[in-house]
Structure formats: structure tokens, C-alpha cells
Amino acid sequence: MANPQPENGFVKLANEIWNEIIRRDFSKRQKDIILFIWRLSYGCGKKTALVPLLKDFELCGVGYQNIRKEIDHLSNCKVVSWDQNRNVFSVNKDYDQWQISPVKGWDEKKFKDLISKNLDEKKINSSQNKKIEKRVLHGDLLFASQNKKWLLLKIRSHSFLKREARLPSNPCGCRKKGVSKDIIKNNIKNISCCLGKSDSEIGQAFTTQNESNSESQDAVPAGDVDSNREANELDYRKQVADRYLARRGKGLEITAKDELILDELIADAVPIHIALAGIDKAFNTFKPKHKKDEIKSLSYCEGIIYALHTEAIEQSEKMKDTKASEAPDNEPPDNIPTEEDVQRMLAEMRSKRGGD
């Protein structure tokens, strides 16, 4: 099932621009071209879109025989800018320059009223959610939380509570036999053991469970198929990608080539703190040769990351060798004479000499 999230990339556009796209009488082809350019420009963290061949516009459903005609029209109407030498396109944000007439049914007042109603509904829903959370905190609802998502179970029958309270106690977070991993993956926890306990006991139990399930920052997804593997890998990718984009200072998402490098780092079990330190070191030591010189790919940081990783492995091996060398090679034999034995032997030798 598809589950798109904005943290995986999005097209950042002002609502004001969207209002104009709705208001103007664009044809379907023209809207497809505009959306295509936006995805390749703002969707990639740039202001312009590079489309090497006009035939590439067929990807958005515009036939090859109509592409030049539609782009020329949008360009003449001051909607799209087209650098024909490089085939670079961009959408003009100054919509006052657009020479496209409004649609016949446009009514600005009605449109603003619809926006106002939807904003009011959002406020109402937000207020209701806050009330539910308060009821949860006061013990009216039993809850389980993971990744800041609420699972709410309302208990309506007092007899049901009594029957459940007679069950053998079972600390929160423990797994009973027969609990499948699918239930764990869907964030559904067995909380029947909490029935009959106080609010403080329930909260303490869930805190203990969350602490035991948390992963360390240096965790790298292992090759097995446990329930945490996907979450760990996503967290590793997000932290490394965010650090790289933050140090670069532009762009909203990494490229497909950078994704392959992340795959290699995860496969080679490079700890996340080394990956982040390698990115910082790459940007700190980078010296641009001219104003256009910059780090354009995560591959520039790859060599430094692996160098730090190799150095960490070598240091770890040296420490092991040092400890091994400091340890005694052979244990002392059990038959080493003590000081008392030596004194006794000397006394016997003196007595023999005296007798002679």
C-alpha cells in the first residue's frame, strides 16, 4: 500500500501560485507541462528544469506533434521561460505577467469562503484531538504509543474490566506465545496486562517498553528480517541525507546516485556516527577553486567516510593486539618453590656440611 510522506520529498509552492493555476483557463496539455516543469525544478530543489529533448514531454502525456506548439504558446503568454540553447525551462512566478484569461466560472469570493471553511474545520479537528489526548492522560482511555501515533481503546463495560483484572499479571512490553510479528509491525501492542493498574503504573510500564525498544544512534540495519530492520534503515538514510543536504545548503532531496551510496554504507555496516563525521569532514576540508565550485554529490564524501571507517577498524584491532601482548603468554607452573621451601633447603644443606 502506498504511503507517501512529505519528508521523503515534496514540491514547495506557494498557495498563491496554486490559486492562479486554478483561476486561469489553461488547457489540460498546458497544465501537464507546467506540473512537469515544477516537478523537475522545485521538486529537485532547483529553480529551473533541464529537459534535453522536447520528446521527453511525452512523459506527462503531451504528444510530440503538440509539444513545441504548446510550449511556444506558454512562452508567448509569459507563463514559461525557455532557454532554447540549453533546453532549460522554468515557470514565471510573477503571475501578473501571465496573459491567460480566467475561467468562466471563477468567483474569487466563493473560493475564499471555501478556503475559510476548510481552515475552520482543521481548527475544530485539532481541538477535538487535544480533548481526546487530555482524556487519555486522565485515564479515561487506555493507550499505546509508538512513533507518536496514538492507538486508542475505549473501555465501556465495568464487568469486562473485572474479568480482565483477574488474569495473571504480565508486565507491559513482554511477548506472549502466539503473538505474531505482523501485530508488532502494525503498532498494536498487547495491553490487556495493564487493566486494573493505576495511571502512573501504566505510564511507567510504557516508558520502560519504549526505552527497551529504542535503537542506538550507531545501529546499522542487519541482514535478518526482524521487525525493526526497516525502521532502522529509514532512520539511517534520513539522518545521513539530512546532514548532507544541510551542509550543502540547498536541495530538498538526494539523487538516485546518492541513494546507491547509502545502500553501500548500510551494506558495509558503516556506523552512522562515522558517516556523519565523514560528511562534516568533507565539507570542512573542501576548498572551492572558483565561485561555482561546490560539492554536488554524496560520492565526494564517500571516500572520506570509508577512510574514517577503516581507521576506526584499525584502531580497534591495535587495541586488541595491545591487550593480547600485555597478557602473560604462559601461566606460571604450579611447582615453583616458595620462600619457605628455599629456606628449608638451605638449612638442610648447612646441616649436612656441619656433619661432614
KOLNU-790723 format. One record per residue (C-alpha): x, y, z. Coordinates in Angstrom, 2 decimals, padded with zeros to 5 digits. Layout:
! residues N
SITE/X/Y/Z
...
! end
This chain:
! residues 356
SITE/000.00/000.00/000.00
SITE/001.39/003.40/-001.00
SITE/002.17/005.69/001.93
SITE/003.75/008.94/000.62
SITE/005.27/011.23/003.26
SITE/006.50/014.85/002.78
SITE/009.80/014.04/004.49
SITE/010.61/011.82/001.50
SITE/010.46/014.85/-000.84
SITE/007.87/017.42/-001.90
SITE/007.30/020.31/-004.31
SITE/007.38/023.55/-002.32
SITE/004.99/026.04/-003.93
SITE/003.10/029.00/-002.51
SITE/-000.70/028.67/-002.31
SITE/-000.87/031.93/-004.22
SITE/000.59/030.21/-007.28
SITE/-001.83/027.31/-006.98
SITE/-004.74/029.76/-006.82
SITE/-003.64/031.25/-010.14
SITE/-003.28/027.84/-011.77
SITE/-006.86/027.10/-010.74
SITE/-008.12/030.55/-011.78
SITE/-006.54/030.69/-015.24
SITE/-008.03/028.95/-018.27
SITE/-005.17/026.57/-019.03
SITE/-005.78/023.56/-021.25
SITE/-005.02/020.09/-019.95
SITE/-001.83/019.91/-022.01
SITE/-000.63/023.26/-020.70
SITE/-001.27/022.27/-017.07
SITE/000.56/018.98/-017.63
SITE/003.58/020.86/-018.99
SITE/003.60/023.29/-016.03
SITE/003.34/020.46/-013.48
SITE/006.08/018.54/-015.30
SITE/008.44/021.55/-015.15
SITE/007.66/022.14/-011.46
SITE/008.45/018.53/-010.57
SITE/011.82/018.70/-012.34
SITE/012.69/022.12/-010.91
SITE/011.25/022.85/-007.44
SITE/010.73/019.12/-006.86
SITE/014.51/018.66/-007.27
SITE/015.45/021.70/-005.20
SITE/016.17/023.92/-008.23
SITE/014.57/026.92/-009.91
SITE/014.88/025.55/-013.45
SITE/014.24/022.21/-015.13
SITE/016.58/020.58/-017.64
SITE/014.68/018.68/-020.38
SITE/017.30/017.72/-023.00
SITE/014.78/016.62/-025.65
SITE/011.33/018.04/-026.35
SITE/010.25/014.45/-026.87
SITE/010.71/013.97/-023.12
SITE/007.50/015.96/-022.56
SITE/005.65/012.88/-023.79
SITE/006.21/011.56/-020.24
SITE/003.50/013.93/-019.00
SITE/001.05/012.92/-021.75
SITE/001.69/015.63/-024.36
SITE/002.06/014.24/-027.88
SITE/005.26/015.05/-029.74
SITE/003.38/016.88/-032.51
SITE/001.86/019.28/-029.93
SITE/004.83/019.89/-027.62
SITE/006.52/022.78/-029.44
SITE/003.19/024.46/-030.17
SITE/002.10/024.39/-026.51
SITE/005.49/025.49/-025.14
SITE/005.67/028.36/-027.65
SITE/002.18/029.46/-026.57
SITE/003.08/029.35/-022.85
SITE/006.30/031.21/-023.58
SITE/004.49/033.93/-025.57
SITE/001.96/034.28/-022.74
SITE/004.82/034.89/-020.25
SITE/003.98/031.76/-018.25
SITE/007.02/029.60/-019.12
SITE/010.60/030.67/-019.80
SITE/012.51/028.55/-022.31
SITE/016.25/028.69/-022.93
SITE/016.35/027.01/-026.33
SITE/020.15/026.75/-026.39
SITE/020.25/024.53/-023.30
SITE/016.62/023.34/-023.22
SITE/016.18/024.74/-019.70
SITE/012.64/025.60/-018.59
SITE/011.10/027.49/-015.69
SITE/007.67/028.80/-014.67
SITE/007.35/032.57/-014.24
SITE/006.30/033.23/-010.62
SITE/005.10/036.74/-011.48
SITE/001.59/035.65/-012.46
SITE/000.59/039.28/-013.11
SITE/002.54/038.92/-016.35
SITE/000.61/035.84/-017.44
SITE/-001.52/036.51/-020.49
SITE/-004.02/033.72/-019.82
SITE/-007.66/034.70/-019.22
SITE/-009.57/033.43/-016.14
SITE/-012.00/030.52/-016.37
SITE/-015.64/031.43/-016.93
SITE/-016.92/030.09/-013.60
SITE/-014.33/031.81/-011.41
SITE/-015.68/033.58/-008.34
SITE/-012.99/034.81/-006.00
SITE/-015.36/035.40/-003.09
SITE/-016.72/031.83/-003.19
SITE/-013.20/030.45/-003.47
SITE/-012.05/032.35/-000.37
SITE/-015.15/031.20/001.51
SITE/-014.29/027.57/000.72
SITE/-010.74/028.07/001.96
SITE/-012.07/029.69/005.15
SITE/-014.45/026.77/005.80
SITE/-011.66/024.22/005.39
SITE/-009.37/026.16/007.72
SITE/-012.15/026.33/010.33
SITE/-012.72/022.58/010.04
SITE/-008.99/021.99/010.60
SITE/-009.16/024.04/013.81
SITE/-012.17/022.06/015.04
SITE/-010.46/018.72/014.36
SITE/-007.32/019.93/016.11
SITE/-009.35/020.98/019.15
SITE/-011.10/017.59/019.29
SITE/-007.78/015.75/019.10
SITE/-006.47/017.79/022.04
SITE/-009.55/016.87/024.10
SITE/-009.01/013.19/023.33
SITE/-005.38/013.42/024.41
SITE/-006.45/015.04/027.69
SITE/-008.89/012.20/028.33
SITE/-006.09/009.75/027.66
SITE/-003.86/011.45/030.22
SITE/-006.67/011.37/032.80
SITE/-007.14/007.61/032.39
SITE/-010.48/007.59/030.53
SITE/-008.80/005.70/027.68
SITE/-006.13/003.06/027.64
SITE/-003.48/003.81/025.08
SITE/-000.37/002.52/023.40
SITE/002.00/004.88/021.63
SITE/004.79/004.27/019.19
SITE/006.38/006.74/016.76
SITE/003.99/009.43/018.11
SITE/000.90/007.65/016.73
SITE/-002.00/007.03/019.10
SITE/-003.86/003.74/019.38
SITE/-006.94/004.38/021.49
SITE/-009.07/001.68/023.08
SITE/-012.18/002.76/024.96
SITE/-013.31/000.57/027.85
SITE/-017.07/000.75/028.31
SITE/-018.02/-002.28/030.43
SITE/-017.10/-002.43/034.13
SITE/-017.65/-006.18/034.17
SITE/-015.15/-006.51/031.35
SITE/-012.60/-004.66/033.45
SITE/-013.16/-007.02/036.40
SITE/-012.78/-010.14/034.27
SITE/-009.57/-008.85/032.72
SITE/-008.19/-007.85/036.13
SITE/-008.36/-011.48/037.29
SITE/-005.95/-012.60/034.57
SITE/-002.36/-013.39/035.64
SITE/-000.26/-010.24/035.73
SITE/002.02/-009.67/032.77
SITE/004.38/-006.68/032.57
SITE/003.78/-004.35/029.63
SITE/006.02/-004.95/026.69
SITE/006.51/-008.69/027.18
SITE/005.55/-011.01/024.37
SITE/003.14/-013.85/024.95
SITE/003.43/-017.01/022.92
SITE/001.50/-016.81/019.69
SITE/001.90/-013.05/019.15
SITE/002.84/-012.62/015.51
SITE/005.33/-010.09/014.19
SITE/002.63/-008.64/011.96
SITE/000.84/-007.35/015.05
SITE/004.04/-005.73/016.30
SITE/004.71/-004.14/012.90
SITE/001.21/-002.61/012.86
SITE/001.91/-000.87/016.21
SITE/-000.70/-002.95/018.03
SITE/000.55/-003.95/021.46
SITE/-000.99/-006.39/023.87
SITE/-002.12/-004.12/026.70
SITE/-004.53/-006.40/028.49
SITE/-001.98/-006.70/031.28
SITE/-002.46/-003.01/032.10
SITE/-006.11/-003.40/033.10
SITE/-006.67/-002.75/036.78
SITE/-003.42/-000.80/037.22
SITE/-003.14/002.86/038.11
SITE/-002.30/005.57/035.57
SITE/001.23/006.01/036.95
SITE/001.94/002.27/036.68
SITE/000.70/002.18/033.09
SITE/002.77/005.23/032.12
SITE/005.89/003.79/033.79
SITE/005.41/000.47/032.01
SITE/005.08/002.10/028.59
SITE/008.15/004.27/029.28
SITE/010.17/001.14/030.12
SITE/008.95/-000.54/026.95
SITE/009.84/002.43/024.72
SITE/013.32/002.64/026.26
SITE/013.93/-001.06/025.68
SITE/012.78/-000.83/022.06
SITE/014.83/002.25/021.20
SITE/017.82/001.73/018.92
SITE/021.24/003.29/019.42
SITE/022.35/006.00/017.02
SITE/025.10/003.82/015.59
SITE/022.78/000.97/014.71
SITE/023.07/-000.20/011.13
SITE/020.27/-002.44/009.77
SITE/021.28/-006.07/009.95
SITE/020.65/-008.63/007.26
SITE/017.94/-010.53/009.14
SITE/014.22/-009.87/008.85
SITE/013.30/-008.63/012.32
SITE/010.54/-006.07/012.78
SITE/012.92/-003.14/013.42
SITE/015.07/-003.52/010.30
SITE/013.00/-001.27/008.04
SITE/012.66/001.46/010.68
SITE/016.41/001.42/011.40
SITE/017.31/001.67/007.73
SITE/014.90/004.57/007.15
SITE/016.32/006.42/010.17
SITE/019.90/005.82/008.94
SITE/019.03/007.13/005.46
SITE/017.15/010.15/006.81
SITE/019.92/011.25/009.20
SITE/022.69/010.92/006.61
SITE/020.64/012.61/003.84
SITE/019.58/015.46/006.15
SITE/023.17/016.08/007.27
SITE/024.41/016.12/003.66
SITE/021.65/018.49/002.44
SITE/022.13/020.74/005.49
SITE/025.88/021.06/004.89
SITE/025.33/021.57/001.18
SITE/022.87/024.37/001.88
SITE/020.45/023.65/-000.94
SITE/018.21/020.94/-002.32
SITE/015.26/019.12/-000.81
SITE/016.16/015.52/-001.59
SITE/019.19/013.49/-002.61
SITE/019.71/011.98/-006.05
SITE/019.36/008.36/-007.15
SITE/023.16/008.13/-007.27
SITE/023.35/009.27/-003.65
SITE/020.77/006.61/-002.71
SITE/023.11/003.94/-004.12
SITE/025.92/005.24/-001.92
SITE/023.63/004.98/001.12
SITE/022.91/001.37/000.13
SITE/026.65/000.64/000.14
SITE/027.18/002.29/003.54
SITE/024.38/000.24/005.05
SITE/025.59/-002.99/003.39
SITE/029.15/-002.40/004.68
SITE/027.85/-001.74/008.23
SITE/029.40/001.73/008.47
SITE/028.22/003.21/011.81
SITE/026.07/006.30/011.44
SITE/028.34/008.48/013.60
SITE/031.22/007.75/011.21
SITE/029.05/008.55/008.17
SITE/028.01/011.88/009.70
SITE/031.59/012.69/010.75
SITE/032.81/011.91/007.22
SITE/030.28/014.32/005.70
SITE/031.30/017.07/008.12
SITE/034.98/016.49/007.43
SITE/034.41/016.56/003.66
SITE/032.66/019.94/003.81
SITE/035.10/021.36/006.39
SITE/038.15/020.50/004.30
SITE/036.64/021.35/000.91
SITE/038.32/024.37/-000.72
SITE/036.41/025.69/-003.76
SITE/038.57/026.75/-006.69
SITE/036.01/029.24/-008.01
SITE/032.58/030.60/-007.06
SITE/030.77/027.84/-008.97
SITE/032.82/025.06/-007.42
SITE/030.82/023.07/-004.87
SITE/030.14/019.55/-003.57
SITE/027.42/018.24/-005.86
SITE/027.15/014.62/-004.78
SITE/027.44/012.42/-001.74
SITE/030.10/010.50/-003.66
SITE/032.58/013.28/-002.77
SITE/032.12/012.36/000.90
SITE/032.17/008.60/000.29
SITE/035.96/008.22/000.23
SITE/036.41/010.22/003.44
SITE/033.69/008.20/005.19
SITE/035.36/004.90/004.28
SITE/038.75/006.27/005.31
SITE/037.39/007.10/008.77
SITE/035.71/003.70/008.95
SITE/038.94/001.89/008.06
SITE/040.88/003.97/010.60
SITE/038.36/003.09/013.32
SITE/038.68/-000.62/012.49
SITE/042.49/-000.45/012.57
SITE/042.47/001.34/015.93
SITE/040.15/-001.31/017.33
SITE/042.44/-004.09/016.12
SITE/045.51/-002.34/017.58
SITE/043.81/-002.10/020.96
SITE/043.03/-005.81/020.83
SITE/046.66/-006.64/019.90
SITE/047.95/-004.40/022.71
SITE/045.77/-006.11/025.28
SITE/046.83/-009.52/023.98
SITE/050.55/-008.60/024.17
SITE/050.21/-007.29/027.73
SITE/048.64/-010.53/028.91
SITE/051.12/-013.27/030.08
SITE/051.90/-015.82/027.35
SITE/052.01/-018.80/029.68
SITE/050.63/-019.27/033.13
SITE/053.30/-019.91/035.83
SITE/053.82/-023.57/036.66
SITE/052.31/-024.87/039.83
SITE/055.62/-026.34/041.17
SITE/057.54/-023.06/041.73
SITE/059.16/-023.30/045.23
SITE/058.02/-020.80/047.80
SITE/060.31/-018.77/050.07
SITE/059.74/-021.20/052.93
SITE/060.82/-024.11/050.73
SITE/064.06/-022.28/049.82
SITE/064.87/-021.56/053.48
SITE/064.23/-025.17/054.44
SITE/066.52/-026.44/051.64
SITE/069.33/-024.07/052.72
SITE/069.01/-025.25/056.32
SITE/069.32/-028.88/055.25
SITE/072.44/-028.08/053.18
SITE/074.09/-026.31/056.19
SITE/073.34/-029.23/058.50
SITE/074.94/-031.65/056.05
SITE/078.10/-029.55/055.84
SITE/078.32/-029.35/059.62
SITE/078.03/-033.14/059.90
SITE/080.88/-033.64/057.44
! end
